[in-house]
Amino acid sequence: MHQPESVISQNNRQAIFGYLFVLLGAFGFSSKAVLIKLAYSYSHELDAITLMVLRMSISLPFFLMVALWSVNDSAKKDAQHLNRQDWLMILGLGVLGYYIASFLDFAGLQYISAGLERLILFLYPTIVVLFTAAIQRRSINRHQALALALSYAGMILVFVDNMSAMALSGLLLGSTLVLASAIAYAFFLMGSGMMVKRIGSTRFTAYSMTVACLATGLHFVIEHGVKLLNLPTNVYWLALIMAIFSTVLPAFLMNAGIRRIGVGSASIISSTGPIATLALAFLLLGEALTLAQLAGTALVLIGVYVVSRAKS
């Protein structure tokens, strides 16, 4: 039975919007590292938690509005009501995925390049595969093994290439912090699937990001106390751009895109992220773009693509 042309046209429009949303979301997330590096360059006194609290303070009103809207909407639709265990899961996942992982990432970027940071973070699907295999006590198949080998070979190639451009101690510390961020985010993804199915991706994102914003504020108060920040004006502008275009909008654009085209297609389009980071870092930060870096990036992208394709 043939579908009417109007239905096919509507499906095509939905797919086009889906691809566009995911592409814009991937670009927004990828530009975050470059904006962080730019902010650090304007103030040597700026630390990770201070920049994070600026980003989260600007983001919080948006997530609160979405959270309140989702509460009203779920009440009208008689949607899934949250019990104590649900709230504990949201609290734990919000702290892990959007506070701890973000803090480790911001801290790591004080020592390594934006291009290297994005590639290390992009390894999170391979980390999910490794931990899932360990938890379920099952072996990794040949396709997964090849994908993992390609990804980590590419990562090593880029890491070695960066050794000539920065101090080894800073390179090791920054890479370790960002790798820890990728591991934390991988655990977050493994745990968030159940909650997304229960309450929906928009509702879960709004709630967990609100938790992360509050956790970031508490961290800042404990470390620096309650005080007015006196930073260069450019830092505030960069924090504003980061909050809106690299935090709030990408989170909801990705959700909207995945609903239209599915996780598999979205993961493939998201692979443009590291390429966008390399290009922006080259143009705005003056980071080197070497043949070894391009080759390593290609290996990581191929490996992650194979893993993501197998998972989907």
ABEGO torsion letter per residue (X at the ends): XBBBAAAAAAAAAAAAAAAAAAAAAAAAAAAAAAAAAAAAAABAABBAAAAAAAAAAAAAAAAAAAAAAAAAAAAAAGBBBBBAAAAAAAAAAAAAAAAAAAAAAAAAAAABBAAAAAAAAAAAAAAAAAAAAAAAGBBBBAAAAAAAAAAAAAAAAAAAAAAAABBAAAAAAAAAAAAAAAAAAAAAAAAAAAAAAAAEAAAAAAAAAAAAAAAAAAAAAAAAEBBBBBBBAAAAAAAAAAAAAAAAAAAAAAAAAAAAAEAAAAAAAAAAAAAAAAAAAAAAAGBBBBAAAAAAAAAAAAAAAAAAAAAX
